[in-house]
Amino acid sequence: MDSLLNDVASRAQRYLASVAERRVSPSLAALKGLEAFAIPLQDEPLAPANVLAELDSLGSPATVASIGGRYFGFVTGGALPAAQAANMLAAAWDQNAGLELQSPVSAYLERVCRGWLVELLGLPAQTEIGFVTGATMANFTGLAAARHAVLQAHGWDVEARGLFGAPPITVVVGNEVHVSLLKALSLLGLGRERVVRVPVDGQGRMIVAKLPAIEGPAIICAQAGNVNTGAFDPIAEIARVRGTGTWIHVDGAFGLWAAAAPAKRALTAGIELADSIATDAHKWLNVPYDSGLAFVRDPRALNAAMSASAAYLIEGESRDPHLFVPEMSRRARAIEIWAALRSLGRRGLAEMIERNCRHAERFAHELRKAGHEILNDVALNQVLVSFGAPERTRRVIAAIQQDGTCWCGGTEWQGNIAMRISVSSWATNDADVAKSIEAILRCAREVQRAATERA
Ligand SMILES: Cc1ncc(COP(=O)(O)O)c(C=O)c1O
């Protein structure tokens, strides 16, 4: 085992050292190399060192270097060194974090992180957290607590009786709701199509004056950070006009972290009034995948929606993690969250968020200066760029991905085809941004030249 661990450490070290120099997306040769995995399973065992060597030689080149500083796809944070190292130690511990009895350290760290996070993000002190796999499950978890609470207030026990015969719940979403929230609603039996959609403005923010008058059990699903523009719904205003008994859930997959950065905190105004909030730790807190957080202001609602008991599930002294999440057996995600927060401190976290936002502004400024259109107000870490006609923009995106210097994805924003730049990693520095801008402008020029030649 000793030599295997030394071997894995040096392979991991070589991989991380190569990231700054290599292409961000894997080469065609590396992708072709994956075919060597497609062999019949042999009869006899293979030495672990050989398994690792095979994985490294075929697998490492075919990874996307999203851990480096020039990956701007989706909203994919990097992994902070302390969080990544903690993840490796946690692999050695191999804890089942379901029960306190199975992993006292994980249960303890969940409690510590809960206290730190609630304070850091300015949420009510009693807020409980479910440590889940990502924002999709955090949306699911927060909305399960919502479903419990709004139906309980109308005398209905949804966990015991299900939704058959229950009073109908009005679910309100903004027209630019993230697809994961709709998926969560569908998993909960609330339906992705029976929602009331509220019109939004040009940035994707809900127009509060268009909120419907609501009676009976109701959940309003707001958003803190639109996946395309980064815009925030006006949560404080929504909270002001909601009826009594209406639950407010906020999908803050990445935007919630603005609350930890003084320069951006104002965007999250009213977040403390939300009943539940979903966020990702693997996005802007930069812990390894997978890791999300479901914050619920009333711990009883979360616990009622998630709890399960059986004679053999021996209860711990204080707080059994599985009572706040959908899973029972689970990975000890709080370890990496603790390591990320402990290594950054309040100042380090704020600086990372603010630095990423400054880099987004620089992208927008330089691309606009070169004559390209920026489609959003760059208030956070997202930039939407149009290179002209839809086909031209698509070609530029393909050229950038092919070039390999950096990686940006595409999207459609309110009828326009756009390239998305999402700056979400601690590893992105000024040089990465400069090199990426240079590559983007070069690809745009090449696409333009090719179009002129064709014409
Ligand atoms: C606003 C929003 N909600 C939810 C999600 C889903 O997050 P995850 O993929 O971690 O489940 C995303 C992902 O980009 C997002 O931007």
PDBQT file of the ligand as one rigid body, heavy atoms in Angstrom, charges set to zero:
ROOT
HETATM    1  C1  LIG A 501     -28.664  28.404 -11.342  1.00  0.00    +0.000 C 
HETATM    2  C2  LIG A 501     -28.269  26.948 -11.337  1.00  0.00    +0.000 A 
HETATM    3  N1  LIG A 501     -29.022  26.053 -10.659  1.00  0.00    +0.000 NA
HETATM    4  C3  LIG A 501     -28.718  24.758 -10.604  1.00  0.00    +0.000 A 
HETATM    5  C4  LIG A 501     -27.608  24.240 -11.269  1.00  0.00    +0.000 A 
HETATM    6  C5  LIG A 501     -27.334  22.763 -11.212  1.00  0.00    +0.000 C 
HETATM    7  O1  LIG A 501     -26.166  22.517 -10.473  1.00  0.00    +0.000 OA
HETATM    8  P1  LIG A 501     -25.551  21.046 -10.351  1.00  0.00    +0.000 P 
HETATM    9  O2  LIG A 501     -25.088  20.697 -11.731  1.00  0.00    +0.000 OA
HETATM   10  O3  LIG A 501     -24.420  21.210  -9.399  1.00  0.00    +0.000 OA
HETATM   11  O4  LIG A 501     -26.603  20.116  -9.864  1.00  0.00    +0.000 OA
HETATM   12  C6  LIG A 501     -26.800  25.131 -11.990  1.00  0.00    +0.000 A 
HETATM   13  C7  LIG A 501     -25.649  24.634 -12.739  1.00  0.00    +0.000 C 
HETATM   14  O5  LIG A 501     -24.996  25.349 -13.482  1.00  0.00    +0.000 OA
HETATM   15  C8  LIG A 501     -27.122  26.510 -12.012  1.00  0.00    +0.000 A 
HETATM   16  O6  LIG A 501     -26.357  27.398 -12.667  1.00  0.00    +0.000 OA
ENDROOT
TORSDOF 0
